[in-house]
Amino acid sequence: MMKNSLATKIFKYLAIFSLCILLFLFFFQVIFINTFYEWTKTRTIKNLSKNILITEKDTSLYDKLDKISYKENVCIELSNNEGENLYSSRGNNCRLRTKMIKRKFILSNKKTKTYDLVNTFTKEKSIMSATKLSDNLYIFISTSLIPLNSTINIIEKQLIIVSIVVLLFSIVVAYFISKRLSNPIIKISKAAQLIAKGKMSTKFETTSDIKELIELTDSLNSMKVELSKTEELQKDLMANISHDLKTPLTMIKAYAELIKDININNKEKCIDNLSIIIEEVDRLTDLVNDILTLTKVENELDKLNKKEFDLIKLIKKVINHHNIYVIKEGYKILFIHTGIDTLIIEADKKKIEQVIYNLLNNALNYTGDDKTVTIRIVDYDNYFKIMVSDSGKGINKKEIDHIFDKYYRSKKNHKRYIYGTGLGLSIVKNILLLHNYNYGVTSKKNKGTTFYFEIKKEG
């Protein structure tokens, strides 16, 4: 299929449009002018017949009829039911032999009728409208149809000259309009091609005052910003995953060599080294599982399996699994649910458990020196709010908008996760989106951070 530029397309359409208008004018002014002329004349005399209301003895209006006849260039005659003329317009052009036609109309007892007439002497065509005003009064209005052949010839010649001038003018105008409309789009297209080649510093610009082009430019600039963020996050993601894969692999190799070369005869050290290897393998397994989970959730491959369960009981279960940090490292995990002994919700139990687990894990990683993490459930009018808070340094305002992005970490405040893989909050976000739960984060500097989500009450 042959491709045409936008400028060529616009130029063609405008030129064709101009040509169509000229053809319409030619047909209307030359081909159909006689038909239109006759239709106009017929309509004029019919309207006059309807609007002239007189009676048989109303002779005072004869002067008025003369004026109408002169003004509208028509002939007016009044007759009784015997066909006798009561009034006739003055002028030679009104001398038509219509006695037989008038008599025929009177006998037909019709309300109105239009007749085509031809003068036997001059061969001039006329039309006459006959109307019955009363039982003894009839009005006949006629007008001649002046031949338009000479007029049509003049119009035809004039139209040919006008058409050539208008067509040339239209071509010039179409050219400049096509250029004016296409140039901004061509610039946008070239900018898009540069971005496609990886030149993300390219900016979409337009000098056009067309609203849609301005909106398109703004939208593309916004898209470019988001693409830049995505590209940067992708690079960070690959760097972080590579780091998290490399570290445990290096440790596994090192401890395996240590067992082989040094500790092969020391059973106790072998067991310690093997325990470290097992822990590092577990870390690798967690990382791979989190990546798979995030991929499945993001691509909606993992469907929800909703059922009713007690959220408070589930949270207690997750807290219990983290008691090892309470016992060994002195952490405090507080669970506050004042006035709420049970909270039955309908959701995917495994996924909500993962949300609580990841939020608690994140809070344990970033809590302050008091090593305290608090989980709260607050009962509002239309929803329950579940909050997981730490007492750490807080999150910068610039970072809050990105905190749920996968593997997002501030470059200036890079912190190695103590527990988890760095994908936990992104998994939380996607699970909560699947459940259509509102979620968010609030943070105060040196006072801690609170992650929350809201569950609407049924009914």
C-alpha positions in Angstrom: 0.0 0.0 0.0 1.4 3.4 -1.0 2.2 5.7 1.9 1.5 9.4 1.8 2.8 12.1 4.1 0.4 14.0 6.3 1.0 17.2 4.4 0.2 15.4 1.1 -3.0 14.0 2.6 -4.2 17.3 3.9 -3.3 19.0 0.6 -5.3 16.4 -1.4 -8.3 16.6 0.8 -8.5 20.4 0.7 -8.0 20.5 -3.1 -10.7 17.9 -3.6 -13.0 19.8 -1.2 -12.5 23.0 -3.2 -13.2 21.1 -6.5 -16.4 19.6 -5.1 -17.7 23.1 -4.2 -16.9 24.4 -7.7 -18.7 21.4 -9.3 -21.7 22.0 -7.1 -21.8 25.6 -8.1 -21.6 24.7 -11.8 -24.4 22.2 -11.7 -26.6 24.5 -9.6 -26.0 27.7 -11.5 -25.9 26.2 -15.0 -27.6 22.8 -15.2 -30.5 23.2 -12.8 -31.0 27.0 -13.0 -34.1 26.7 -15.3 -35.7 24.1 -12.9 -35.0 26.3 -9.9 -36.3 29.4 -11.7 -39.6 27.7 -12.6 -40.0 26.3 -9.0 -39.4 29.8 -7.6 -41.9 31.5 -9.9 -44.5 28.8 -9.1 -44.0 29.2 -5.4 -44.4 33.0 -5.7 -47.8 32.9 -7.4 -49.1 30.2 -5.2 -48.2 32.2 -2.1 -49.9 35.3 -3.6 -53.1 33.3 -4.3 -53.2 32.3 -0.6 -52.5 35.7 0.8 -54.9 37.8 -1.3 -58.3 37.7 0.5 -61.0 39.6 -1.3 -64.8 39.3 -1.9 -66.8 39.8 -5.0 -67.9 43.4 -4.1 -64.6 44.5 -2.6 -63.6 46.8 -5.5 -61.6 49.1 -3.3 -58.8 46.6 -3.4 -58.3 46.8 -7.1 -55.7 49.5 -6.9 -53.9 47.3 -4.4 -54.0 44.4 -6.8 -52.5 46.6 -9.5 -49.6 47.5 -7.2 -49.0 43.8 -6.3 -49.1 42.9 -10.0 -46.5 45.6 -10.8 -44.3 44.8 -7.8 -44.3 41.0 -8.3 -44.4 41.2 -12.1 -47.5 38.9 -12.3 -50.9 39.1 -13.9 -53.9 38.9 -11.7 -57.5 38.2 -12.8 -60.7 37.9 -10.8 -63.7 36.0 -12.3 -67.1 34.9 -11.1 -68.6 31.4 -11.5 -69.7 32.2 -15.0 -66.2 33.0 -16.1 -66.8 36.7 -16.4 -63.8 38.9 -15.6 -64.4 41.2 -12.6 -60.8 42.5 -12.6 -57.7 42.2 -14.8 -54.2 43.6 -14.3 -53.0 46.3 -16.7 -50.3 45.7 -19.2 -49.7 43.9 -22.5 -48.0 41.0 -20.9 -51.2 40.0 -19.2 -53.2 39.5 -22.4 -53.3 35.7 -22.4 -56.0 33.6 -24.0 -56.9 31.7 -20.8 -60.7 31.8 -21.1 -61.1 28.1 -21.8 -58.7 27.1 -19.0 -60.4 29.4 -16.5 -63.8 27.9 -17.5 -62.4 24.4 -17.1 -61.1 25.1 -13.7 -64.4 26.7 -12.5 -66.3 23.6 -13.6 -63.7 21.2 -12.0 -64.8 22.6 -8.5 -61.2 22.3 -7.3 -59.7 24.5 -4.7 -56.4 25.3 -6.5 -54.4 24.2 -9.5 -51.3 25.2 -11.5 -51.2 25.4 -15.3 -48.3 25.6 -17.8 -49.2 28.1 -20.6 -47.7 29.0 -24.0 -48.4 32.2 -25.9 -49.4 31.2 -29.4 -48.0 34.4 -30.9 -44.7 34.9 -29.0 -44.2 31.2 -28.0 -43.5 32.6 -24.5 -44.0 30.2 -21.6 -46.0 31.1 -18.6 -47.5 29.5 -15.5 -50.8 30.2 -13.9 -52.2 29.5 -10.4 -56.0 29.2 -10.2 -57.6 29.4 -6.7 -61.2 29.3 -5.7 -61.9 32.0 -3.1 -65.6 31.5 -2.7 -68.6 29.9 -4.5 -68.8 32.9 -6.9 -65.2 34.2 -6.9 -62.0 32.9 -8.4 -58.5 34.4 -8.7 -56.0 33.6 -11.4 -52.4 34.7 -11.1 -50.0 34.1 -13.9 -46.4 35.1 -14.7 -44.2 34.6 -17.7 -41.0 32.5 -17.7 -38.4 34.6 -19.4 -35.9 32.4 -21.4 -32.6 32.2 -19.5 -30.4 30.8 -22.3 -28.4 34.1 -22.8 -28.1 34.5 -19.0 -26.9 30.9 -18.6 -24.2 31.5 -21.2 -23.0 34.6 -19.4 -23.0 32.7 -16.0 -21.2 29.7 -17.6 -18.4 31.8 -18.9 -18.1 33.8 -15.7 -18.2 30.6 -13.6 -15.3 29.1 -15.7 -13.1 32.1 -15.0 -14.1 32.2 -11.3 -13.5 28.4 -11.0 -10.0 28.7 -12.3 -9.1 31.6 -10.0 -10.7 29.9 -7.0 -9.1 26.5 -7.7 -5.6 28.1 -8.0 -6.2 30.1 -4.8 -7.5 26.9 -3.1 -4.3 25.0 -4.1 -2.1 27.7 -2.6 -4.1 27.9 0.6 -4.3 24.1 0.8 -0.5 23.9 0.5 0.2 26.4 3.3 -2.5 24.9 5.6 -1.1 21.4 5.1 2.4 22.6 5.9 1.2 24.5 9.0 -0.7 21.4 10.3 1.8 18.8 9.5 5.1 20.5 10.6 4.4 20.3 14.3 3.4 16.6 14.0 6.6 15.9 12.0 8.6 17.5 14.8 6.8 15.4 17.4 7.4 12.2 15.3 11.2 12.9 14.9 11.4 13.5 18.7 9.6 10.2 19.3 12.1 8.4 17.0 15.0 9.9 19.0 13.5 8.7 22.3 13.0 5.2 20.7 16.7 5.1 20.1 17.4 5.8 23.8 17.9 9.5 23.7 15.7 10.2 26.7 16.9 13.9 27.0 14.9 14.7 23.9 12.0 17.0 24.6 8.7 17.2 22.8 8.0 20.8 21.7 5.5 22.6 19.5 4.9 26.2 18.5 1.4 25.3 17.3 -1.6 27.0 18.9 -3.8 23.9 18.2 -5.3 22.6 21.4 -5.0 18.9 20.5 -1.4 19.2 19.5 -0.5 21.1 22.7 -2.2 18.4 24.7 -0.4 15.7 22.7 2.9 17.3 23.4 2.2 17.6 27.1 1.1 13.9 27.3 4.2 12.7 25.4 6.5 14.7 27.7 4.7 13.1 30.7 5.1 9.7 29.1 8.8 10.4 28.6 9.3 11.3 32.2 7.6 8.0 33.3 9.7 6.0 30.8 12.8 7.6 32.2 11.7 6.6 35.7 10.9 3.1 34.5 14.3 2.8 32.8 16.1 4.0 35.9 14.1 1.7 38.2 14.8 -1.2 35.8 18.5 -0.5 36.0 18.3 -0.3 39.8 16.3 -3.5 39.9 18.9 -5.4 37.8 21.7 -3.9 39.9 20.1 -4.8 43.2 19.0 -8.3 42.1 22.5 -9.0 40.7 23.9 -7.9 44.1 21.5 -10.0 46.0 22.3 -13.0 43.9 26.0 -12.5 43.9 26.4 -12.1 47.6 24.9 -15.4 48.7 26.5 -17.3 45.8 29.9 -15.9 46.8 29.3 -16.9 50.5 28.1 -20.4 49.5 31.2 -20.9 47.4 33.5 -19.5 50.1 32.1 -21.7 52.9 32.0 -24.8 50.6 35.7 -24.3 49.9 36.4 -23.7 53.6 34.7 -27.0 54.4 36.7 -28.7 51.7 40.1 -27.3 52.4 40.1 -26.6 56.1 37.3 -27.9 58.2 36.8 -31.3 56.6 37.9 -33.0 59.8 36.3 -30.6 62.2 32.7 -31.7 62.5 31.4 -28.8 64.6 32.9 -26.2 62.2 31.5 -28.1 59.2 28.1 -28.0 60.7 28.4 -24.2 61.3 29.6 -23.6 57.8 26.9 -25.8 56.3 24.2 -23.9 58.3 25.5 -20.7 56.8 25.3 -22.2 53.3 21.7 -23.4 54.0 20.7 -19.9 55.2 22.2 -18.3 52.0 20.4 -20.9 49.9 17.2 -19.9 51.7 17.9 -16.3 50.9 18.2 -17.1 47.2 15.0 -19.1 47.3 13.1 -16.2 49.0 14.4 -13.8 46.3 13.4 -16.1 43.5 10.0 -16.7 45.1 9.4 -13.0 45.6 10.3 -12.2 41.9 7.9 -15.0 40.7 5.2 -13.8 43.1 5.5 -10.2 41.9 5.5 -11.2 38.2 2.3 -13.3 38.7 0.5 -10.6 40.6 1.5 -7.8 38.1 0.3 -9.9 35.2 -2.9 -10.9 37.0 -1.9 -14.6 36.6 -2.5 -15.1 40.3 -6.3 -14.9 40.8 -7.9 -14.2 44.1 -9.3 -17.1 46.1 -11.6 -15.2 48.4 -13.1 -16.7 51.6 -14.1 -15.6 55.1 -11.5 -15.6 57.9 -10.6 -13.7 61.1 -8.0 -11.0 60.3 -7.0 -10.6 64.0 -6.3 -14.3 64.3 -4.2 -14.1 61.1 -2.2 -11.2 62.3 -1.5 -12.9 65.6 -0.2 -15.9 63.6 2.2 -13.7 61.6 3.4 -12.0 64.8 4.0 -15.5 66.4 6.2 -16.4 63.4 8.4 -13.4 64.1 8.8 -14.2 67.8 12.3 -15.4 67.1 13.4 -11.7 66.7 11.7 -10.9 70.0 13.5 -13.7 71.8 16.9 -13.5 70.2 17.3 -9.8 69.3 15.0 -8.0 71.8 12.4 -6.6 69.3 9.0 -5.6 70.6 5.9 -6.3 68.4 2.8 -4.6 69.8 -0.7 -5.5 68.5 -3.4 -3.0 69.4 -7.1 -3.8 68.4 -9.0 -2.1 71.2 -12.7 -3.1 71.2 -12.3 -5.5 68.3 -12.0 -9.1 69.4 -12.7 -10.6 66.0 -12.7 -9.1 62.5 -14.2 -11.4 59.9 -13.4 -10.3 56.3 -13.8 -11.9 52.9 -10.5 -11.9 51.0 -7.7 -14.1 49.8 -6.2 -15.3 53.1 -2.8 -16.3 51.7 -2.3 -13.0 50.0 -3.4 -10.9 53.0 -1.1 -13.0 55.2 1.7 -12.1 52.8 0.8 -8.4 53.0 0.9 -8.5 56.9 4.2 -10.5 56.7 5.9 -8.1 54.3 4.8 -4.9 56.2 5.9 -6.4 59.5 9.2 -7.5 58.0 9.7 -4.0 56.6 9.0 -2.4 59.9 11.4 -4.7 61.7 14.1 -3.7 59.2 13.7 0.1 59.7 12.5 0.6 63.2 14.5 2.7 65.7 16.8 1.9 68.5 13.9 0.9 70.7 13.3 -2.0 68.3 9.5 -1.4 68.6 6.9 -2.2 65.9 3.2 -1.5 66.4 0.3 -3.0 64.5 -3.1 -1.3 65.0 -6.6 -1.9 63.8 -8.9 1.1 64.1 -12.7 0.9 63.5 -14.1 3.8 61.5 -17.7 4.3 60.3 -17.3 2.7 56.9 -14.1 0.8 57.1 -11.4 -0.8 59.2 -7.9 0.7 59.0 -4.9 -1.6 59.5 -1.6 0.2 60.3 1.9 -1.1 60.7 4.3 1.4 62.3 8.0 1.6 63.1 10.0 4.1 65.1 12.8 4.7 62.7 14.2 7.7 60.9 11.3 8.1 58.5 11.2 8.5 54.7 12.0 11.6 52.8 9.1 13.3 51.1 10.8 12.8 47.7 11.0 9.1 48.2 7.4 8.5 49.5 5.9 8.5 46.0 8.3 5.7 45.0 8.4 3.6 48.1 6.0 1.0 46.7 8.0 0.6 43.4 9.8 -2.7 43.0 13.2 -2.6 44.5 13.2 1.1 44.9 16.0 2.4 47.1 17.3 5.9 47.7 20.8 6.3 46.2 21.9 8.7 49.0 20.4 6.7 51.8 21.0 3.1 50.5 20.2 0.6 53.2 20.7 -3.1 53.0 17.5 -5.0 53.9 18.2 -7.1 57.0 15.2 -9.4 56.2 13.5 -10.0 52.9 14.4 -9.3 49.3 13.5 -5.7 48.6 10.4 -6.6 46.6 8.0 -6.9 49.6 6.4 -3.5 49.3 5.8 -3.9 45.6 4.1 -7.2 46.3 2.0 -5.5 49.0 0.9 -2.8 46.6 -0.2 -5.3 43.9 -2.1 -7.5 46.3 -4.0 -4.6 47.7 -4.8 -3.3 44.2 -6.2 -6.8 43.4 -8.5 -6.5 46.4 -9.4 -2.9 45.6 -8.2 -1.8 49.0 -7.1 1.8 49.6 -3.5 1.9 50.9 -0.7 4.4 51.6 2.1 5.5 53.8 2.7 8.4 56.2 6.1 9.3 57.7 7.6 11.9 60.0 11.3 12.6 60.3 13.0 10.8 63.2 9.5 9.7 64.5 8.9 6.7 62.3 6.8 5.5 59.3 3.3 4.0 59.1 2.1 1.8 56.3 -1.7 1.2 56.2 -4.5 -0.2 54.1 -8.3 0.0 54.5 -11.0 -2.6 54.4 -14.5 -1.4 53.6 -17.3 -2.7 55.8 -19.9 -5.0 54.2 -23.4 -3.5 53.7 
